[in-house]
Amino acid sequence: MLKPIAVEPREGLRIWIRYEDGAEGEIDLSHLEGKGVFKAWQDREFFESVHIAPYRSITWGNDLDLCPDALYMRLTGTTLDEYKELSRTFGVHA
């Protein structure tokens, strides 16, 4: 599993993220807006508190997080099989 090494909030419900293999870019999370726990993002200050948790997830507060692997695949257009192979090549286990 590739580790995210930086994350920043962007305009709207977008985040910029960089991974240890150099992949980086913006991800639009607006499709989650107002749904369940994601209602918390209506508070802009809360959305801007995004950070990387010690266990690698992209996190807001203590209860809202997103899988860094799923975000990587969304960012790069990588399939699950491609991601697993990339993880092996990069020296980590998926």
N, C-alpha and C positions, 0 to 999 in steps of 0.2 A: 504494500500500500504506500503510495507516494504521499509525502507529508506536505501540507500547506505551510508556507513559511511567512506569509504576509497576507493580511486582509484589511480592506478599507471600505467604509461606506461610500456610496456615490449618490448622485442625484436620483430622486424617485426611490424605488425599491431595488436598486442595483448595488452589487458589491464588486469590488476589484479584488482578485485573488492571485497569488503567485505560489507555485509549487516548487519543490526542491529540484525537479528536473528542468526548470526554466519556463515551463508552461505558465502563461499568465493572461489575464484579460478580465473583462467585465461579464457578470452574469445577472440577468434580469430575473428578479424573484417576484415580479408583480402578479404572476399567476396564482400566488399563494395569499395575496392581499385579502384581509378580512376573514380568512377561513380559520376556524378553531383557534389554536394558540397563536397563530400569526396575526390575530387582531392586535396583539401587543405592538406590532410595527406601526400602528397608527400614531403612536407616540414617537415622534422623530428622534428625540433624545435617546430613547431605548434602541431604535434601529441603529443609530450611530455608535452604540456601545459594542458592536460586533467585534469579536476577537477569536483567537485560536485557543481552544482549551488544551490542557496538558495531554489529553487523550486524542488530539488531532482534529476534533470536530470544530466546525464553524459555529460559534455560540453567541447567544444573547442572554444575559442574565444566567440563572442557574437551571432553567427548565426548557429552554428553547435552543435546539441545535439542529444542524444539517450535516448529513454524511459527506465528508470530504471526498470520498471516492465517487459518489454520485455527481457531486459538483464538478469534479475533474472530467468525468465522461461527458457531462453537459457542455462544459467549456471547450473541450477539444473535439467533440464528436466521436470519441473513441467508444467502441463497443466493449461489453464486459470481457469478452475473450481477449480483445486487443489490450485492454487495461491489465488483465492478469499477466499477459506476456510481457508487457512493458514493465510491470512491477518486478517480475523475475529478472529481466534484463538489467534493471536499475539496482538489483541486489536486495530486494525486499520481498516478502511473501504476501500474496493476496489471498 
